[in-house]
Amino acid sequence: MPLLAPETLDDGQRAVYDAITGGPRAGGPFRVVDDQGRLAGPFNAMLHAPAIGQAVQQLGAALRFSGVLPARTRELVICAVAAHWDSDYEWYAHSRVAASVGVTPSELAGLRDRRAPAGLAPGEAAALGLALSLLADRAVDDGTYAAAQTHHGHAGVVELALLVGYYQALAGLLATADVPAPLDHPETA
């Protein structure tokens, strides 16, 4: 999809652009705009359908910045989705976020190999177990659900399921739009 320059955006596109560049994503460990100010990653694609793009970016912002899951747990799950989908851009972005919230290089390497890293805290292991079950089996057995619910409550289980679904949707959008990771940023882990 063509990259849209900020000066060419209509009002709907500008609203999406402003929400992304002026929101909490802007100060994170990965770039949301390129050197010309164009949105990077899945965000540029969202500009091509601004009504949907606005709703999608709002859901993403809510999941990343307003949820009940601890940041480390959230990023472990997002990186598991990125690895499952071989989504280079999502891995580029969220391996950096994960590292910034304490996920270690060896834990990232385990996730990249599509396995749960050893030594996770029980709540992290339960969350990742639910995510990996959804990714591999498109189902969650009673024991996996119970472990996630015990550690994260019903709100956390809902958030986990939506987190997996949201990042799968982004991976699909990135694949459809053929968005690579930036070439000037080496892979983390």
Secondary structure as a PSIPRED ss2 file (coil, helix, strand):
# PSIPRED VFORMAT (PSIPRED V4.0)

   1 M C   1.000  0.000  0.000
   2 P C   1.000  0.000  0.000
   3 L C   1.000  0.000  0.000
   4 L C   1.000  0.000  0.000
   5 A C   1.000  0.000  0.000
   6 P H   0.000  1.000  0.000
   7 E H   0.000  1.000  0.000
   8 T H   0.000  1.000  0.000
   9 L C   1.000  0.000  0.000
  10 D C   1.000  0.000  0.000
  11 D H   0.000  1.000  0.000
  12 G H   0.000  1.000  0.000
  13 Q H   0.000  1.000  0.000
  14 R H   0.000  1.000  0.000
  15 A H   0.000  1.000  0.000
  16 V H   0.000  1.000  0.000
  17 Y H   0.000  1.000  0.000
  18 D H   0.000  1.000  0.000
  19 A H   0.000  1.000  0.000
  20 I H   0.000  1.000  0.000
  21 T H   0.000  1.000  0.000
  22 G H   0.000  1.000  0.000
  23 G C   1.000  0.000  0.000
  24 P H   0.000  1.000  0.000
  25 R H   0.000  1.000  0.000
  26 A H   0.000  1.000  0.000
  27 G H   0.000  1.000  0.000
  28 G C   1.000  0.000  0.000
  29 P C   1.000  0.000  0.000
  30 F C   1.000  0.000  0.000
  31 R C   1.000  0.000  0.000
  32 V C   1.000  0.000  0.000
  33 V E   0.000  0.000  1.000
  34 D C   1.000  0.000  0.000
  35 D C   1.000  0.000  0.000
  36 Q C   1.000  0.000  0.000
  37 G C   1.000  0.000  0.000
  38 R C   1.000  0.000  0.000
  39 L E   0.000  0.000  1.000
  40 A C   1.000  0.000  0.000
  41 G C   1.000  0.000  0.000
  42 P H   0.000  1.000  0.000
  43 F H   0.000  1.000  0.000
  44 N H   0.000  1.000  0.000
  45 A H   0.000  1.000  0.000
  46 M H   0.000  1.000  0.000
  47 L H   0.000  1.000  0.000
  48 H C   1.000  0.000  0.000
  49 A C   1.000  0.000  0.000
  50 P H   0.000  1.000  0.000
  51 A H   0.000  1.000  0.000
  52 I H   0.000  1.000  0.000
  53 G H   0.000  1.000  0.000
  54 Q H   0.000  1.000  0.000
  55 A H   0.000  1.000  0.000
  56 V H   0.000  1.000  0.000
  57 Q H   0.000  1.000  0.000
  58 Q H   0.000  1.000  0.000
  59 L H   0.000  1.000  0.000
  60 G H   0.000  1.000  0.000
  61 A H   0.000  1.000  0.000
  62 A H   0.000  1.000  0.000
  63 L H   0.000  1.000  0.000
  64 R H   0.000  1.000  0.000
  65 F H   0.000  1.000  0.000
  66 S C   1.000  0.000  0.000
  67 G C   1.000  0.000  0.000
  68 V C   1.000  0.000  0.000
  69 L C   1.000  0.000  0.000
  70 P C   1.000  0.000  0.000
  71 A H   0.000  1.000  0.000
  72 R H   0.000  1.000  0.000
  73 T H   0.000  1.000  0.000
  74 R H   0.000  1.000  0.000
  75 E H   0.000  1.000  0.000
  76 L H   0.000  1.000  0.000
  77 V H   0.000  1.000  0.000
  78 I H   0.000  1.000  0.000
  79 C H   0.000  1.000  0.000
  80 A H   0.000  1.000  0.000
  81 V H   0.000  1.000  0.000
  82 A H   0.000  1.000  0.000
  83 A H   0.000  1.000  0.000
  84 H H   0.000  1.000  0.000
  85 W C   1.000  0.000  0.000
  86 D C   1.000  0.000  0.000
  87 S C   1.000  0.000  0.000
  88 D H   0.000  1.000  0.000
  89 Y H   0.000  1.000  0.000
  90 E H   0.000  1.000  0.000
  91 W H   0.000  1.000  0.000
  92 Y H   0.000  1.000  0.000
  93 A H   0.000  1.000  0.000
  94 H H   0.000  1.000  0.000
  95 S H   0.000  1.000  0.000
  96 R H   0.000  1.000  0.000
  97 V H   0.000  1.000  0.000
  98 A H   0.000  1.000  0.000
  99 A H   0.000  1.000  0.000
 100 S H   0.000  1.000  0.000
 101 V C   1.000  0.000  0.000
 102 G C   1.000  0.000  0.000
 103 V C   1.000  0.000  0.000
 104 T C   1.000  0.000  0.000
 105 P H   0.000  1.000  0.000
 106 S H   0.000  1.000  0.000
 107 E H   0.000  1.000  0.000
 108 L H   0.000  1.000  0.000
 109 A H   0.000  1.000  0.000
 110 G H   0.000  1.000  0.000
 111 L H   0.000  1.000  0.000
 112 R H   0.000  1.000  0.000
 113 D C   1.000  0.000  0.000
 114 R C   1.000  0.000  0.000
 115 R C   1.000  0.000  0.000
 116 A C   1.000  0.000  0.000
 117 P C   1.000  0.000  0.000
 118 A C   1.000  0.000  0.000
 119 G C   1.000  0.000  0.000
 120 L C   1.000  0.000  0.000
 121 A C   1.000  0.000  0.000
 122 P H   0.000  1.000  0.000
 123 G H   0.000  1.000  0.000
 124 E H   0.000  1.000  0.000
 125 A H   0.000  1.000  0.000
 126 A H   0.000  1.000  0.000
 127 A H   0.000  1.000  0.000
 128 L H   0.000  1.000  0.000
 129 G H   0.000  1.000  0.000
 130 L H   0.000  1.000  0.000
 131 A H   0.000  1.000  0.000
 132 L H   0.000  1.000  0.000
 133 S H   0.000  1.000  0.000
 134 L H   0.000  1.000  0.000
 135 L H   0.000  1.000  0.000
 136 A H   0.000  1.000  0.000
 137 D H   0.000  1.000  0.000
 138 R C   1.000  0.000  0.000
 139 A C   1.000  0.000  0.000
 140 V C   1.000  0.000  0.000
 141 D C   1.000  0.000  0.000
 142 D H   0.000  1.000  0.000
 143 G H   0.000  1.000  0.000
 144 T H   0.000  1.000  0.000
 145 Y H   0.000  1.000  0.000
 146 A H   0.000  1.000  0.000
 147 A H   0.000  1.000  0.000
 148 A H   0.000  1.000  0.000
 149 Q H   0.000  1.000  0.000
 150 T H   0.000  1.000  0.000
 151 H H   0.000  1.000  0.000
 152 H H   0.000  1.000  0.000
 153 G H   0.000  1.000  0.000
 154 H H   0.000  1.000  0.000
 155 A H   0.000  1.000  0.000
 156 G H   0.000  1.000  0.000
 157 V H   0.000  1.000  0.000
 158 V H   0.000  1.000  0.000
 159 E H   0.000  1.000  0.000
 160 L H   0.000  1.000  0.000
 161 A H   0.000  1.000  0.000
 162 L H   0.000  1.000  0.000
 163 L H   0.000  1.000  0.000
 164 V H   0.000  1.000  0.000
 165 G H   0.000  1.000  0.000
 166 Y H   0.000  1.000  0.000
 167 Y H   0.000  1.000  0.000
 168 Q H   0.000  1.000  0.000
 169 A H   0.000  1.000  0.000
 170 L H   0.000  1.000  0.000
 171 A H   0.000  1.000  0.000
 172 G H   0.000  1.000  0.000
 173 L H   0.000  1.000  0.000
 174 L H   0.000  1.000  0.000
 175 A H   0.000  1.000  0.000
 176 T H   0.000  1.000  0.000
 177 A C   1.000  0.000  0.000
 178 D C   1.000  0.000  0.000
 179 V C   1.000  0.000  0.000
 180 P C   1.000  0.000  0.000
 181 A C   1.000  0.000  0.000
 182 P C   1.000  0.000  0.000
 183 L C   1.000  0.000  0.000
 184 D C   1.000  0.000  0.000
 185 H C   1.000  0.000  0.000
 186 P C   1.000  0.000  0.000
 187 E C   1.000  0.000  0.000
 188 T C   1.000  0.000  0.000
 189 A C   1.000  0.000  0.000
